[in-house]
Amino acid sequence: MKKIKYILVLSIAISAFTSFTVNAQNKYLDKNGTITFEASEKLFEEVKAQTQSATAILNIETYEIAALALVKGFRFKNSLMEEHFNENYIESDTYPKAIFKGKLLAFDSSTLNETPLDVVVEGTLELHGKAKDVRTTLSVHQNEDAIAIKGSFNVAPGDFDIEIPKIVRNKIAKEVSVQIDFNLTKK
Amino acid sequence: MKLKTFFTIALIAVAVVGLFSYKYMYKPHRNVAEEQITASISATELQDTFASSNDTTTDFSDKIIEVNGSITDIEKSTTVIIDDKVQIDFDSKEKINRTLSKGNSITVKGRCVGYDDLLELVKVDQAILIN
């Protein structure tokens, strides 16, 4: 009787352990993801910034995806624009991060290959203390050992309670286009 | 004659105002190499200050700091991870010697961007290699 109990405990322990390690292997991540946003208006100075140190994590078992960008990591060509963006608009001292949490819909990692696949992603983007649901189509493909994810979506500053002062309102587009470019490797 | 001096003064005034506003609008980016550091700290200490505070903005964000530790991972030619706790993104102009390899002890000077709580990593960008 004791022996059976022992075997039972052992098998539970082993299965728990293996499921844990399997979980750990299902994560793909990128520490140097590129996120670019642009809100330029024609005839006015370019309003564009990019970060190359965004984080993205994809769980290929549950297809959950999370991405994080530190707001201060966004670099503009014009340093004064960068300063105003941080201090007056996005208030990066109070809200230092932009986080997206979502899920890839109708996606099967076994069908993944070199040809780009259109995958719908649905989730929530949180920045400036406000959250907004985002749904967009991403292009996903296998890049050697890595999974490459590219895509774009539009958001409006108003969605996140970011007020644009009247004097610059016509120099900044109403819709901000966000482009992402991740290359996730197995960890 | 009076009119001529008036125009000369006006022209100079416009030029001066123009020059100042141009300088203000197109001032250069921060120069990490020239700026004084606010702290010299180990990678572990740096991560602890961020991880222990609930708010991700601590005194170090957006400050120029010097960080030391040993390389635990090399992501790509311009990015290394030290002590599994701090991600260093080197300045694009910075030439990284190919001698950098895992296990090397390094000291870098850069701008602390903030704390990534998904990976529990502090990110430092525009870094230059000190040692």
Interface residues (C-beta under 8 A of the other chain):
Chain A: L29 K31 N32 Q52 S53 T55 I57 A66 L68 L70 V71 K72 G73 N78 S79 L80 E82 D93 T94 P96 K97 I99
Chain B: Y24 M25 Y26 K27 P28 H29 R30 T56 T57 S61 D62 E75 K76 T79 I81 Q87 D89 V113 G114 Y115 D116 D117 L118 L119 L121 K123 D125
